[in-house]
């Protein structure tokens, strides 16, 4: 159970990192920091949408458009961004066409790298701490 929660936390943190990097790199991608609760809600909704949409879009692509199978992560990122931006909770805005094109790629790359690297850092430390003998 702890490992599941740790992996879920890592996935949410990687989603937040991807959105923050897109905010720093793209002028048309804006996180509204004044509404920090809106951003937190955007991150949670985005992470949940990513985890639900990826398998669903993969099934749809496999059935109707097999050529799209390689880009499932980017497509699900685009759809999740679209839903989060359209929600009236604030926190995230995409204002120009270039940002709509580049944001899914940037967020997907950063999220994929963070999802790969963060477990190596945190789960290995956690496992090493459990294996170490208790000090009296």
C-alpha positions as CSV (number, residue, x, y, z in Angstrom):
1,X,0.0,0.0,0.0
2,X,2.8,2.4,0.8
3,X,4.5,1.7,-2.5
4,X,1.2,2.4,-4.3
5,X,0.9,5.7,-2.6
6,X,4.5,6.5,-3.2
7,X,4.1,5.8,-6.9
8,X,0.9,7.8,-7.1
9,X,2.7,10.7,-5.4
10,X,5.6,10.4,-7.8
11,X,3.2,10.5,-10.8
12,X,1.4,13.6,-9.4
13,X,4.8,15.3,-8.8
14,X,6.0,14.4,-12.3
15,X,2.8,15.9,-13.7
16,X,3.3,19.1,-11.7
17,X,7.0,19.3,-12.9
18,X,5.9,18.9,-16.5
19,X,3.4,21.7,-16.2
20,X,5.9,24.0,-14.4
21,X,8.5,23.4,-17.1
22,X,6.0,24.2,-19.8
23,X,5.1,27.4,-17.9
24,X,8.8,28.4,-17.8
25,X,9.6,27.6,-21.4
26,X,6.4,28.6,-23.3
27,X,5.2,32.2,-23.4
28,X,1.6,31.1,-24.2
29,X,1.4,28.6,-21.4
30,X,0.6,30.2,-18.1
31,X,0.1,28.9,-14.6
32,X,-1.9,31.3,-12.5
33,X,0.1,31.3,-9.3
34,X,-2.3,33.7,-7.6
35,X,-4.8,30.8,-7.6
36,X,-2.4,28.2,-6.2
37,X,-5.3,25.9,-5.2
38,X,-6.5,26.0,-8.8
39,X,-3.1,24.9,-9.9
40,X,-3.0,22.1,-7.4
41,X,-6.4,21.0,-8.5
42,X,-5.3,21.2,-12.2
43,X,-2.3,19.0,-11.4
44,X,-4.4,16.3,-9.6
45,X,-7.0,16.3,-12.4
46,X,-4.3,16.3,-15.1
47,X,-2.6,13.3,-13.4
48,X,-5.8,11.4,-13.1
49,X,-6.8,12.1,-16.6
50,X,-3.4,11.0,-17.9
51,X,-3.6,7.7,-16.1
52,X,-7.2,7.1,-17.3
53,X,-6.9,8.4,-20.9
54,X,-3.6,6.7,-21.9
55,X,-5.0,3.1,-21.9
56,X,-8.3,4.2,-23.3
57,X,-6.7,6.2,-26.2
58,X,-4.3,3.2,-26.8
59,X,-7.3,0.9,-27.2
60,X,-9.0,3.3,-29.6
61,X,-5.9,3.8,-31.6
62,X,-5.2,0.1,-31.8
63,X,-8.7,-0.5,-33.1
64,X,-9.2,2.4,-35.4
65,X,-5.8,4.0,-36.1
66,X,-2.8,1.7,-35.5
67,X,-0.4,4.3,-36.9
68,X,-1.1,6.5,-33.8
69,X,0.1,3.9,-31.3
70,X,3.5,5.5,-31.0
71,X,2.1,8.9,-30.0
72,X,-0.4,7.8,-27.4
73,X,1.4,9.6,-24.6
74,X,1.4,12.9,-26.4
75,X,-2.2,12.5,-27.5
76,X,-3.4,11.7,-24.0
77,X,-1.4,14.7,-22.7
78,X,-3.0,17.0,-25.2
79,X,-6.5,15.7,-24.3
80,X,-5.8,16.0,-20.5
81,X,-4.4,19.6,-21.1
82,X,-7.5,20.5,-23.1
83,X,-9.9,19.3,-20.3
84,X,-7.9,21.0,-17.6
85,X,-7.8,24.3,-19.5
86,X,-11.5,24.2,-20.2
87,X,-12.5,23.5,-16.6
88,X,-13.6,26.7,-14.8
89,X,-11.3,26.2,-11.8
90,X,-8.5,28.5,-13.1
91,X,-4.9,27.7,-12.4
92,X,-3.8,27.0,-16.0
93,X,-4.2,28.8,-19.3
94,X,-2.9,28.2,-22.8
95,X,-3.3,31.3,-25.0
96,X,-1.7,30.7,-28.4
97,X,-1.4,28.1,-31.1
98,X,2.3,27.5,-30.6
99,X,1.8,26.7,-27.0
100,X,-1.0,24.3,-27.9
101,X,1.4,22.5,-30.2
102,X,4.5,22.5,-28.0
103,X,2.9,22.1,-24.5
104,X,1.8,18.5,-24.9
105,X,5.3,17.5,-26.1
106,X,7.1,19.4,-23.4
107,X,4.8,18.2,-20.6
108,X,4.9,14.6,-21.9
109,X,8.8,14.5,-22.1
110,X,9.3,16.1,-18.7
111,X,6.6,13.8,-17.1
112,X,8.1,10.7,-18.7
113,X,11.6,11.6,-17.5
114,X,10.4,12.5,-14.0
115,X,8.3,9.3,-13.8
116,X,11.4,7.3,-14.8
117,X,14.0,9.1,-12.6
118,X,12.0,10.0,-9.4
119,X,11.4,6.4,-8.4
120,X,15.1,5.7,-8.8
121,X,15.8,8.4,-6.3
122,X,13.0,7.9,-3.7
123,X,12.2,4.2,-3.9
124,X,15.8,3.2,-3.8
125,X,16.3,5.4,-0.7
126,X,13.2,3.9,0.9
127,X,14.3,0.3,0.1
128,X,17.8,1.0,1.4
129,X,16.4,2.4,4.6
130,X,14.3,-0.7,5.1
131,X,17.2,-3.1,4.5
132,X,19.5,-1.3,6.9
133,X,19.6,-2.8,10.3
134,X,18.0,-0.8,13.1
135,X,20.4,1.0,15.3
136,X,20.0,0.4,19.1
